[in-house]
Amino acid sequence: MSLFEMKNITKSFEGQEVLKGISLTVDKGQVLGIIGPSGSGKSTLLRIATGLEKADGGEIIKNGSVGLVFQNFNLFPHYSVMKNIVDAPLRVQKRKKEEVYAQARKLLAQMGLADKEKSYPFQLSGGQQQRVSIARALAMNPDILFFDEPTSALDPELTGEILKVIRQLADDHITMVIVTHEMNFAREISDHILFMDRGVVAVEGSPQEVFSSEHHRMREFLGKFHQGES
């Protein structure tokens, strides 16, 4: 049974169709990678999937709870690291304080931030802030975790530490949907990949199938990607 499905999702902004009938399925333990050029609708799709945006048409079927890691961290600047993590489980989920704090400390240790629980976001590097935001999302015990370009706001040297954390989550069989511009990472970590272009899924399949596709837009996109690498 799938954990999450989107069927024929459509969305327009000011008369411009951004999503033109997108469908996807995520199974338990699967890592779904979503790639494509800027403006192809990837972030809008994630915002609809996580309830931040409403679709104009289509159907969403959830068989579990969802969490979201934003590209710009979205931590509360006036909260300590610990309070950023425990606030929602305590206030929204009404869970026991001892249990929530114990889980938060375990997550911080897992993220290599055991000594930062009393720090504030401005005292952390971008990579550390993103690791706190991942811990915050995990503290809600989501069945599926969505990432919206988790490294786009980071310097290249900090990108690696976030990708390492996400790889560890994949090793732990956390179900994830990852919108990313890191092509090698997407190819390596994903079980299934969607290549979005101009509001549609232009190519989908295994990483091997997608990255070897002869689809002209996929070829163009990868050509620009490889030029950017050199």
ZIBELNOR-V90671 format. One record per residue. OMEGA is omega in radians with two decimals (NA if undefined). Layout:
omega->OMEGA
omega->OMEGA
//
This chain:
omega->3.14
omega->3.08
omega->-2.97
omega->3.09
omega->2.95
omega->-3.10
omega->3.04
omega->-3.12
omega->3.07
omega->3.12
omega->3.07
omega->3.01
omega->3.12
omega->3.07
omega->3.13
omega->-3.11
omega->-3.09
omega->3.07
omega->-2.99
omega->3.09
omega->-3.12
omega->3.05
omega->3.06
omega->3.11
omega->3.10
omega->3.12
omega->-3.13
omega->3.11
omega->-3.09
omega->2.96
omega->3.11
omega->3.09
omega->3.09
omega->-3.10
omega->3.11
omega->-3.11
omega->3.05
omega->3.13
omega->-3.12
omega->3.08
omega->-3.04
omega->-3.10
omega->3.08
omega->3.12
omega->3.14
omega->3.13
omega->3.08
omega->-3.13
omega->-3.07
omega->3.03
omega->3.13
omega->3.13
omega->3.14
omega->3.10
omega->3.04
omega->-3.13
omega->-3.13
omega->-3.04
omega->3.05
omega->3.13
omega->3.14
omega->3.03
omega->-3.14
omega->-3.12
omega->-3.11
omega->3.04
omega->-3.09
omega->3.00
omega->-3.08
omega->3.12
omega->-3.10
omega->3.01
omega->3.12
omega->3.04
omega->3.06
omega->-3.03
omega->-3.09
omega->3.08
omega->2.99
omega->3.08
omega->-3.12
omega->-3.11
omega->3.06
omega->-3.08
omega->-3.00
omega->-3.00
omega->-3.08
omega->3.09
omega->3.14
omega->-3.02
omega->-3.06
omega->-3.10
omega->3.10
omega->-3.13
omega->-3.11
omega->-3.07
omega->-3.08
omega->-3.12
omega->-3.09
omega->-3.14
omega->3.12
omega->3.11
omega->-3.13
omega->3.14
omega->3.10
omega->3.13
omega->3.11
omega->3.09
omega->3.12
omega->-3.13
omega->-3.12
omega->-3.06
omega->-3.06
omega->-3.09
omega->-3.03
omega->-3.00
omega->3.14
omega->3.13
omega->3.07
omega->-3.06
omega->-3.10
omega->3.14
omega->-3.06
omega->3.01
omega->3.10
omega->3.13
omega->3.10
omega->3.10
omega->3.14
omega->3.08
omega->3.06
omega->-3.12
omega->3.05
omega->3.10
omega->3.13
omega->3.13
omega->-3.13
omega->-3.13
omega->3.10
omega->3.14
omega->-3.13
omega->3.06
omega->3.13
omega->-3.06
omega->3.12
omega->3.08
omega->3.09
omega->3.14
omega->-2.99
omega->-3.13
omega->-2.99
omega->-3.12
omega->-3.03
omega->2.97
omega->-3.10
omega->-3.10
omega->3.10
omega->-3.11
omega->-3.08
omega->-3.09
omega->3.11
omega->3.11
omega->3.10
omega->3.11
omega->-3.10
omega->3.07
omega->3.13
omega->3.10
omega->3.09
omega->3.10
omega->3.11
omega->3.08
omega->3.00
omega->3.11
omega->-3.04
omega->2.93
omega->-3.00
omega->2.95
omega->-3.06
omega->3.02
omega->3.10
omega->-2.99
omega->-3.13
omega->3.11
omega->3.14
omega->-3.12
omega->-3.06
omega->-2.95
omega->-2.98
omega->2.96
omega->-3.08
omega->-3.09
omega->2.95
omega->2.99
omega->-3.13
omega->3.12
omega->3.09
omega->3.00
omega->3.10
omega->2.98
omega->-3.06
omega->3.14
omega->2.98
omega->3.13
omega->3.07
omega->3.08
omega->3.13
omega->-3.11
omega->-3.08
omega->-3.06
omega->3.05
omega->-3.11
omega->3.09
omega->3.12
omega->-2.99
omega->-3.14
omega->3.08
omega->3.11
omega->3.12
omega->-3.11
omega->3.14
omega->3.08
omega->3.09
omega->3.11
omega->-3.12
omega->3.07
omega->3.14
omega->-3.13
omega->-3.02
omega->NA
//
